[in-house]
Amino acid sequence: MMMYIERTLIEEFFLGLNAASIQYVLIKNIGRELPDRLKDGKDIDILIHPDSGPAFVRVMQEMDFQRMPPPLGVQAGWSFGYKLSEYQFWSKQGTAQHFYIDAFEKLACKSLSPKMWIPIDAFVNDSIWRNRVFDKKNQWWCMDEENLAAYLLIRCVFDKHIFKKEYIAEIEKREALFQEETVICKLQTVFFSYTPRLLALVREKRYHEIFSDYIAFDEY
């Protein structure tokens, strides 16, 4: 039987951040797993603005979260390129459930080099804070649709190396956005000259070809 994190734990987490005026962004909510269908043991990924760094640590401790070494952090042999700080990994105490938070200072992805995290271009990261959206229904701050659309493609290529069906569904919901110049410009900060080819494969729904096609591309 599938076990899910209690909705009240998730709601209390976001309410605590809001009450303390923490500047944060929920990075993704694939398949709308939040707030009711987050699997026990699966983490929530958020961004924390540098101005809220110290306050965030204090609030997490007040909410009975314990900071622990990140599973994909320095102690596990991972490095962080381009002055990216190691992300924070927090575990909720006082509950039998395994409720975890990953808190990043910048939107980042895994490098194609082994065991390395790298930040996504500052053009994208700065845009996230300018354009974040408050979800009134769920009472949390999330990424705007344009930045999210770009990030979904970046994550599938760099973090997953595959386009899983739940990601494809999210990408296809935002199909029209991949024609917007602002989204294309954000993708170009990561994929450079490969961007037109990437978007063509997405339009043609040839998702299974993208990763191998990308790593073989040499027309830079």
Secondary structure as UniProt FT lines:
FT   HELIX           7..19
FT   TURN            20..21
FT   STRAND          24..26
FT   HELIX           30..32
FT   TURN            34..36
FT   TURN            40..41
FT   STRAND          43..48
FT   HELIX           50..52
FT   HELIX           53..62
FT   TURN            63..64
FT   STRAND          65..68
FT   TURN            71..72
FT   HELIX           74..76
FT   STRAND          79..80
FT   TURN            82..83
FT   STRAND          88..92
FT   STRAND          100..104
FT   STRAND          108..110
FT   TURN            114..115
FT   STRAND          116..119
FT   HELIX           122..131
FT   STRAND          133..135
FT   TURN            136..139
FT   STRAND          140..142
FT   HELIX           145..155
FT   HELIX           156..160
FT   HELIX           165..173
FT   HELIX           175..179
FT   HELIX           181..191
FT   HELIX           192..194
FT   HELIX           195..203
FT   TURN            204..205
FT   HELIX           207..216
//
